[in-house]
């Protein structure tokens, strides 16, 4: 469904995994004709470099070097490569903590790596991070709060709502189609100021019926926000793109 995008002034999908779709180039080719910008997440510096080469012809994609926490045992030696990639990249992701593991030593390694990554962002003048925080929201919040020079986007937040009582100015939250269909979404969205909300698909890792979600399905998120905020879809779209402009304004600062 793309007809709604024919009337859109532009949207930004802040968390997607283009390379993991069955036909990524076909998807990008279709999106390139629409007012859509995609922030493409990776799990490692090596994947980031491969994507830059494979998808170089598409101007509507921002390539993001990542360091996915569950991949740490495989990619730990690539941390310096990430730092090099961060010098040319303004959006970094997917990074974060994942405490679904039981190994306390590995949890500490995740934490130490993330702290180094956030520190590097500050050294480079500030970077925008898309953050994974599964079963580690409290720890991730506490760490991210120490780096206000960076912009922290919490992707698919599923932590305690108590953490949302006082949101730092440099925190944002990206919402997807699975989130808006959850029972907890109303409680979540009422905690967060409109100026801190963004869109994401997390495609292809969310399914809508028999298909994988894509940026063309983000009208579902816009419509859900419109109901809760009591605004029109176009007003919600304008608000969220205003948030994107605010983030990008820091890139030029």
Protein Blocks (a to p, Z undefined) as FASTA:
>chain_A
ZZlmmmpgbdcdfbdcfklpmblmlmmmmmmmpccddddddfbfklmmmmmmmmmmpmkb
ccdddddfklmmmmmmmmmmmmmmmmmpcbgcdedddfkbfblklmmmmmmmmmmmmmmm
mmnopaaddddfehilmmmmmmmmmmmmbccddehiabdfklmmpccfkbccdddfklmm
pmklmmmmmmpcfklcccdekiakbcehjaccdfklmmmmmmmmmmmnopafklmmmmmm
mmmmmmmmmmmZZ
